Amino acid sequence: MAAWLTFLIAIFTSVLTQIFGSGVFELDLHEFRNLKGLLANGNACKHECRTFFRVCLKNYQVVVSPGDCIFGSAITPVLGTNSFSIMGSGSFSTPIRLPFNFGWPGSFSLIIEAWHSPYTDQPVDTYNPDLQISFFAIQRNLEVGAGWSQDVQSWKQTELRYSYRLICSENYYGDSCSKKCTPRDDRFGHYTCKPDGQLSCLPGWKGEYCEEPICLEGCSEANGNCSKPGECVCREGWQGKLCTECRKYPACKHGTCQQPWQCNCKEGWGGLFCDQDLNFCTHHKPCVNGATCMNTGQGSYTCTCRPGYTGVNCELEVRECDSSPCKNGGLCLDLDKGYICTCLPGFEGIHCEHSLLTCADSPCFHGGICHEKDNGRSYACDCPRGYTGLNCERRVDKCTTLPCANDGLCVVLGGVRMCSCRAGFTGQRCEININDCANNPCANGGTCYDRINDYVCSCTPGYEGPNCDQPSNACSSRPCLNGGSCVGVPGNPPACFCPSGFTGPHCEYYSVTQDRFQWAAVSLAVGLVALIIILCMVVIALRHIHRQASGERTRGEAMNNMSESQRDNLIPTSQLKNTNKQVSLEVDCTPDKSNYMHKNCHLDYNSSKEFKDIVSQEDKSHKYEKCLEEKIPLSRMYREKPECRISTICSPRDSMYQSVFVIAEERSECVIATEV
């Protein structure tokens, strides 16, 4: 039940964290006394008690009991030994802060435990009761405030002095730190917060959330408004610092208004836009230089000018020199009445029209011809080509009136002006672009494109060169891919001969059929090789079986021949000493120093039978060869029973006779020696 209650309190606290408040419980430890240096169980600490504290803040309990610290907890580092004053330093700073995120309930329970750290200066993360020094528990009512509450607690041989307080987190106010107020100065509000959490508008703002600006004092509420404090923004049709002045119609020049867009003309003005001056002369005095003004109505007037002045407003002084009355370069000077000409040397007259020079003075330059005028009082020069002026003193620049196009250069040759064109252009003014394709320079069907001073040929396939007159090497660009061979004929596109497995005009396609054929060929070859190997293995096996069968037959025939030869070379029974019915014959063919071959060969025969035949010379030779080549013990071929041993001596010489000797006899066995 207690566990469920703790869980519900934690959930409820978590909800309160998001909704109701936020604050900090601060605990300031001042002094701890443990004069005897004892633990809670009465034992003394080794050396000294290295003391650290565990703090647990929880809900109010009538009887404070250990458990979940749902309001917060903290562990200090080792703060001292035995008795000491507590001052923040290093990794520990006072006071101890336990933040919470819920509305403060007004009461609390606090547990402060002193513990001993036996091996290190750092606190030991264990709850070993043998290491506890003291246990302090209180329950109090506490209001929010900046003042500290002092307290002293004693337990057994220890004493702790401390103080505590509760303050709200930033932007939280009220008795339970549940009133949230965040100062702001943006479009959503302009305010700070009072100690009780109420809004306090910044200067120049008003409204529930201080979002309304206070306009300039005296600003017309009907005709103006504001978006920030201290301003007065006029509505349409109004103007002025306080928006108390109406706006006239935009085209109204000399009028007033009582409401927006009116045009009430002032005295002396008329018309729809008050732009007609009914007393223009009085208002504007347009006539100058002593002229007389007369109103003609509808904003018009006339000016009567004094002598020597002209113009609409008599603003222009009459200047007779403006008509250039002085000739031959004479200088004109205006006078109050009239003007006067100052002539250049060689001229005279009111307008300097008479020349003091005559043709007798040869005034014409550059070969000009002089003609007399006014009965010899003046003259005129006929200038040669290329010169001009009163006395033919100036050269005529003919190129100034003949601009040459396309960067052509104007030159004068023999008195004739002409344009010297740059390459690619012609014409009197170099305005014609010469057609470089006129002579059809592109051969073999090539297309010619004219340029400013050149041409370009676009050749047909199979030809190249500036004029398309050279057959192109069709294979120079390596058109054949994947190792294809190129064959080029001038004037024709290249031909590609593709290797096996590729196809297409440029051998660019991979032949799937060829690939399948190659795989089929490889598979067939592998199958044939496997078949040949199997056939070879079968043949070898058959030959091996055949050899084994032949060896068996050969050994059988040899045994038969040997039996017959032995029977031919046996000594009659009457000459042998035989005590048993069954005799074992041992043939000893072991080689010795005299090049004899000895083998132990056991032969079984019935004692009742007699040796009938004597071994022939061929059989003896055959046995001798077998002894030399194979060195096979005859005992394997002839041994049947070990009753009788016969010693056989094999001579390398071919002998016609074979002797058999009885070597010894022991325990009913007979030993026979046979000399070959």
CORSUL-V199349 format. One record per residue. RES is the residue in one letter. PHI is phi in degrees with one decimal (none if undefined). OMEGA is omega in whole degrees, 0 to 359 (999 if undefined). D_LAST is the distance of its C-alpha to the last C-alpha in whole Angstrom. Layout:
res-><RES RES>
phi-><PHI PHI>
omega-><OMEGA OMEGA>
d_last-><D_LAST D_LAST>
This chain:
res-><M A A W L T F L I A I F T S V L T Q I F G S G V F E L D L H E F R N L K G L L A N G N A C K H E C R T F F R V C L K N Y Q V V V S P G D C I F G S A I T P V L G T N S F S I M G S G S F S T P I R L P F N F G W P G S F S L I I E A W H S P Y T D Q P V D T Y N P D L Q I S F F A I Q R N L E V G A G W S Q D V Q S W K Q T E L R Y S Y R L I C S E N Y Y G D S C S K K C T P R D D R F G H Y T C K P D G Q L S C L P G W K G E Y C E E P I C L E G C S E A N G N C S K P G E C V C R E G W Q G K L C T E C R K Y P A C K H G T C Q Q P W Q C N C K E G W G G L F C D Q D L N F C T H H K P C V N G A T C M N T G Q G S Y T C T C R P G Y T G V N C E L E V R E C D S S P C K N G G L C L D L D K G Y I C T C L P G F E G I H C E H S L L T C A D S P C F H G G I C H E K D N G R S Y A C D C P R G Y T G L N C E R R V D K C T T L P C A N D G L C V V L G G V R M C S C R A G F T G Q R C E I N I N D C A N N P C A N G G T C Y D R I N D Y V C S C T P G Y E G P N C D Q P S N A C S S R P C L N G G S C V G V P G N P P A C F C P S G F T G P H C E Y Y S V T Q D R F Q W A A V S L A V G L V A L I I I L C M V V I A L R H I H R Q A S G E R T R G E A M N N M S E S Q R D N L I P T S Q L K N T N K Q V S L E V D C T P D K S N Y M H K N C H L D Y N S S K E F K D I V S Q E D K S H K Y E K C L E E K I P L S R M Y R E K P E C R I S T I C S P R D S M Y Q S V F V I A E E R S E C V I A T E V>
phi-><none -63.3 -64.0 -63.3 -63.4 -62.7 -62.5 -64.3 -63.7 -64.5 -64.7 -64.4 -64.5 -62.0 -66.3 -62.2 -57.2 -81.6 -118.2 -99.4 -175.2 -159.2 -159.6 -137.4 -94.3 -111.8 -123.1 -113.5 -83.5 -105.1 -150.9 -130.0 -121.4 -144.1 -63.2 -91.9 64.7 -107.1 -86.6 -63.8 -83.0 94.9 -79.0 -86.8 -72.7 -65.9 63.7 -140.3 -85.0 -77.7 -103.2 -132.4 -124.2 -113.8 -116.9 -132.3 -110.5 -146.7 -67.6 -65.5 -131.4 -64.1 -115.9 -73.4 -128.3 -61.1 164.9 -65.3 -91.7 -74.0 -92.2 138.4 -149.4 -157.9 -129.3 -91.9 -73.1 -64.9 -101.6 171.7 -124.2 54.1 -101.7 -164.8 -95.1 -101.6 -134.0 -66.7 -163.1 64.1 -81.8 -113.8 -124.0 -95.5 -80.1 -77.0 -108.5 -119.8 -74.5 -138.8 -127.8 -156.6 -67.0 -65.4 -75.7 99.7 -145.6 -159.9 -123.2 -130.8 -118.1 -121.0 -116.2 -102.9 -129.6 -103.3 -103.2 -75.5 -114.2 -150.0 -82.0 -92.4 -65.1 -90.7 -83.7 -149.1 -116.5 -66.8 -61.7 -70.4 -100.2 -77.0 -99.6 -156.6 -140.0 -118.6 -139.1 -136.9 -137.1 -142.3 -96.0 -142.3 -98.3 -71.1 176.9 -85.2 -76.0 -94.4 -102.4 -88.0 -156.4 -133.5 -127.0 -123.5 -151.5 54.0 -93.7 -119.1 -144.5 -130.8 -109.7 -160.0 -143.0 -152.4 -160.3 -130.8 -126.1 -80.4 -69.1 -57.7 76.0 -118.4 -142.1 99.1 -67.1 -116.0 57.1 -104.0 -94.4 -100.9 -146.5 -110.8 -58.0 -151.8 -147.2 -143.5 -70.9 -96.0 164.5 -139.5 -158.3 -115.7 -119.4 -80.6 -57.9 -90.9 91.7 -78.7 -75.6 -126.8 -66.2 -70.6 -56.5 93.9 -129.1 -150.8 106.8 -60.8 -113.3 55.4 -100.9 -100.7 -75.6 -94.5 -73.8 -57.1 -61.1 92.6 -63.9 -62.9 -69.1 -80.3 -109.0 -142.1 -153.7 -153.0 -111.8 -147.8 -61.7 79.9 -115.8 -140.7 -98.2 -78.8 -77.1 -59.4 98.0 -128.8 -154.2 104.2 -60.8 -110.9 61.1 -107.6 -105.9 -80.6 -96.1 -74.7 -60.9 -54.2 -88.5 -74.5 -99.0 -127.1 -144.3 -130.4 -149.9 -109.7 -130.5 -56.7 70.3 -88.9 -144.6 -97.1 -67.4 -79.9 -62.9 89.7 -124.0 -151.2 98.7 -61.6 -109.3 56.5 -106.7 -101.0 -83.5 -79.2 -140.9 -66.7 -62.0 -73.3 -74.5 -115.6 48.8 -75.4 -81.3 -121.3 56.3 73.8 -75.0 -101.6 -102.3 -140.2 -70.9 -116.6 86.1 56.9 78.8 -111.3 -159.4 -138.0 -117.8 -100.9 -85.4 -79.1 -58.5 92.4 -131.7 -152.6 107.7 -61.6 -107.8 60.2 -87.3 -103.5 -83.1 -70.5 -125.7 -73.4 -70.1 -63.6 -88.8 51.3 -75.1 -80.3 -99.1 52.3 80.1 -70.7 -95.7 -95.0 -129.2 -74.8 -119.5 -56.2 -129.8 93.6 -152.7 -145.6 -104.9 -103.9 -85.7 -75.7 -57.6 98.2 -131.0 -154.2 112.3 -60.5 -110.7 60.2 -87.2 -104.5 -96.3 -82.3 -87.1 -128.5 -62.9 -65.9 -84.5 49.1 -77.6 -85.0 -97.1 57.0 80.0 -69.2 -98.9 -91.8 -128.2 -78.1 -137.3 51.6 59.9 89.5 -83.5 -145.4 -150.2 -144.4 -105.5 -91.8 -81.8 -69.1 -63.8 100.2 -132.8 -153.4 109.6 -59.6 -116.8 58.5 -88.6 -113.2 -82.0 -83.2 -92.2 -74.3 -77.8 -66.7 -105.6 -128.2 -74.9 -98.7 -82.8 54.1 63.0 -72.9 -113.1 -82.3 -132.3 -115.5 -123.3 60.8 80.6 -110.5 -88.9 -155.9 -101.8 -94.8 -86.4 -81.8 -55.7 99.8 -130.5 -150.7 107.1 -63.2 -117.2 62.3 -89.7 -103.5 -85.2 -67.3 -80.7 -73.5 -93.1 -63.8 -88.2 49.9 -75.3 -86.8 -90.6 55.1 77.3 -70.5 -96.7 -98.5 -122.0 -76.3 -123.0 -63.8 -134.3 -168.3 -145.1 -131.6 -103.2 -100.5 -81.3 -77.3 -56.9 104.3 -134.2 -151.4 103.3 -58.3 -113.5 57.7 -103.5 -116.6 -62.0 -86.6 -83.1 -64.3 -92.9 -66.2 -86.3 53.0 -75.2 -85.1 -100.1 55.1 78.8 -71.3 -94.2 -103.8 -125.5 -114.2 -120.6 -54.5 88.0 -127.6 -68.2 -69.5 -116.0 -110.8 -102.8 -85.2 -73.1 -62.0 99.1 -132.7 -151.3 108.3 -58.3 -120.0 59.2 -90.8 -104.4 -88.6 -85.1 -69.5 -63.2 -63.5 -62.5 -65.0 -64.5 -64.0 -63.5 -64.8 -65.3 -63.1 -62.5 -63.1 -64.3 -61.7 -63.8 -63.0 -61.1 -62.9 -64.9 -63.7 -62.0 -63.8 -61.7 -62.6 -64.2 -64.9 -62.9 -62.4 -63.7 -64.5 -65.3 -63.9 -63.6 -63.6 -64.9 -63.0 -63.7 -64.2 -63.2 -62.6 -64.7 -64.0 -65.9 -63.9 -64.6 -61.6 -65.7 -63.2 -63.5 -65.2 -63.3 -66.2 -66.8 -66.1 -65.1 -72.7 -99.6 -72.5 -82.2 -57.1 -64.1 -73.1 -92.5 -100.4 -94.2 -131.5 -109.2 -117.7 -76.5 -112.4 -117.3 -104.4 -104.2 -113.7 -105.3 -106.4 -120.6 -81.7 -70.7 -131.9 -66.6 -93.8 61.0 -92.1 -105.5 -119.5 -135.7 -92.2 -125.2 -101.0 -122.0 -104.2 -149.6 -80.6 -64.9 -81.2 -90.2 -118.3 -71.3 -94.6 -117.8 -110.0 -66.1 -77.5 -65.6 -65.0 -65.2 -65.5 -62.5 -62.2 -62.7 -64.0 -62.5 -63.4 -67.7 -74.7 -76.2 -99.4 50.1 -89.2 -62.3 -68.7 -62.7 -69.1 -88.2 -120.3 -73.7 -122.2 -140.2 -89.3 -91.1 -131.2 -103.9 -122.1 -95.3 -115.6 -105.8 -98.5 -98.5 -72.1 -87.6 -70.1 -116.0 -86.2 -125.8 -135.6 -107.2 -120.9 -121.8 -86.6 -80.5 -158.8 -145.5 -145.8 51.4 63.3 -117.1 -114.4 -116.5 -120.9 -105.7 -120.9 -104.0 -109.2>
omega-><180 179 178 179 178 179 180 178 180 179 181 177 178 178 179 179 183 191 203 185 180 180 182 172 183 180 181 178 184 187 177 181 174 191 182 180 182 172 181 181 178 179 178 176 174 184 181 179 175 196 167 188 169 182 180 179 184 181 184 176 177 174 184 180 177 181 181 179 191 176 179 179 180 176 180 168 176 187 180 180 180 181 183 171 187 177 181 177 177 182 182 178 179 354 174 184 178 182 176 183 177 177 184 184 179 180 183 169 184 176 175 181 175 184 179 176 193 190 187 176 177 180 179 183 179 178 178 183 180 182 181 179 181 184 179 180 178 170 187 165 185 177 179 179 181 181 180 174 182 180 176 180 177 179 184 185 185 178 181 175 183 176 184 177 179 178 179 174 180 178 176 186 176 183 181 182 182 178 183 179 181 179 179 178 181 185 178 179 181 186 168 185 175 180 179 178 178 181 175 186 174 180 178 181 180 180 183 179 177 182 181 179 175 185 178 182 182 179 182 179 181 187 182 175 180 176 175 185 173 178 179 182 185 173 183 179 182 182 182 182 182 178 180 182 179 177 176 174 188 182 181 185 184 180 179 180 169 176 181 172 173 176 179 188 174 181 180 180 179 183 181 182 179 182 179 183 181 178 188 182 182 185 190 182 186 186 183 179 176 180 180 182 179 178 178 178 178 176 180 183 174 180 175 189 172 179 181 181 180 182 181 181 181 184 184 175 181 181 182 179 180 179 179 181 184 182 174 175 180 182 182 179 180 176 178 177 176 183 179 181 174 189 174 178 180 180 180 182 180 180 180 186 182 178 177 178 174 180 179 179 181 183 186 179 173 175 179 182 184 176 180 179 177 176 175 180 177 183 175 182 170 187 174 182 178 181 180 181 181 181 181 184 184 177 180 175 185 184 181 181 180 178 179 181 174 176 175 183 179 178 177 180 180 180 180 177 179 181 173 187 174 186 177 182 179 182 182 179 179 183 185 175 181 179 181 179 184 182 180 184 184 181 174 174 179 180 183 177 184 175 185 179 184 176 180 180 172 189 172 181 178 182 181 182 181 181 179 182 180 176 183 174 186 184 183 179 179 183 185 182 173 175 179 179 183 175 183 176 180 180 182 177 181 177 182 173 189 174 181 178 181 181 181 180 180 180 185 183 179 184 180 181 180 179 178 179 180 178 178 180 179 180 179 180 178 179 179 179 179 180 179 179 180 179 178 179 179 181 180 179 180 179 178 179 180 179 178 179 180 178 179 179 180 179 178 179 179 179 179 179 180 180 180 181 178 179 179 185 180 177 180 183 184 181 181 174 186 180 182 178 182 183 178 182 181 180 182 183 182 182 177 185 181 176 173 178 180 173 176 183 180 179 177 177 181 182 182 180 179 174 186 187 178 183 183 181 179 179 179 179 179 179 181 178 179 179 182 187 188 184 181 178 178 179 178 185 190 183 173 180 184 179 188 179 178 179 182 179 183 181 179 180 175 182 180 183 178 182 178 181 174 185 183 178 177 182 174 177 180 179 184 177 181 180 181 999>
d_last-><122 122 119 121 124 122 120 124 126 123 123 127 127 124 127 130 128 128 132 134 134 132 133 132 132 132 131 132 131 133 132 130 130 128 129 127 124 123 121 122 121 122 119 120 118 115 117 119 120 119 121 120 122 121 124 124 127 128 130 133 132 135 132 130 126 123 121 121 123 124 127 124 122 121 119 121 119 119 123 123 123 125 128 129 131 129 130 128 125 122 120 123 126 129 130 128 128 127 128 128 129 131 135 136 137 139 137 134 132 130 127 127 124 123 119 117 114 112 110 111 114 113 114 112 111 111 113 112 116 115 116 119 122 125 126 129 130 134 135 138 140 140 142 141 142 142 143 141 141 140 138 137 135 134 131 130 130 130 132 132 135 135 136 136 137 137 137 136 134 135 137 137 141 143 143 139 138 138 140 138 140 138 140 140 142 140 142 141 143 145 146 145 145 147 146 146 144 147 147 149 150 149 153 153 152 153 152 149 146 148 147 151 152 156 157 160 163 165 163 164 162 163 163 160 157 154 150 150 153 156 156 158 156 159 159 159 163 163 163 164 163 164 164 167 168 168 166 168 167 165 167 170 171 175 175 174 173 173 170 167 167 171 173 176 178 180 183 184 180 180 177 175 173 176 175 178 180 184 185 183 185 186 182 180 183 181 183 183 185 188 188 190 188 189 187 187 185 182 180 182 184 185 186 189 188 190 190 187 185 183 180 180 181 183 180 179 182 183 181 182 180 177 178 177 181 180 179 177 175 178 178 180 182 183 187 189 190 188 186 186 183 182 181 178 180 181 182 185 187 187 184 183 183 184 182 184 182 182 180 182 180 177 175 172 169 166 168 170 173 176 179 182 184 187 189 187 187 183 180 177 174 171 168 165 162 160 163 165 168 172 171 168 166 163 160 159 155 155 151 152 153 150 147 144 141 137 138 140 142 146 147 150 150 153 155 153 151 147 144 141 138 135 132 131 135 138 142 145 144 140 140 138 134 132 130 127 125 128 126 123 121 118 116 113 115 115 118 121 122 125 125 128 127 124 122 119 116 114 112 110 107 105 107 108 110 114 115 112 111 108 105 103 99 98 95 96 97 93 94 91 89 85 84 86 87 90 92 95 98 101 104 102 100 96 93 90 87 85 81 79 81 84 87 91 94 92 89 90 89 85 84 83 81 79 78 77 75 73 72 71 69 67 67 65 63 62 61 59 57 56 55 53 51 51 49 47 46 46 43 41 41 40 37 36 36 35 32 31 31 29 27 27 26 23 22 23 21 18 18 19 17 14 16 16 12 12 15 13 10 13 14 18 20 22 19 19 21 23 26 26 26 24 21 19 16 14 11 12 11 13 13 15 16 13 12 10 10 11 13 14 14 17 17 20 21 24 23 26 23 20 17 18 16 12 10 11 10 12 11 7 10 12 10 9 13 14 13 14 17 18 17 17 16 15 17 20 19 18 20 22 23 23 23 19 17 13 11 7 6 5 5 8 8 8 6 8 7 5 7 9 11 15 15 19 22 25 27 26 23 19 16 13 10 6 4 0>
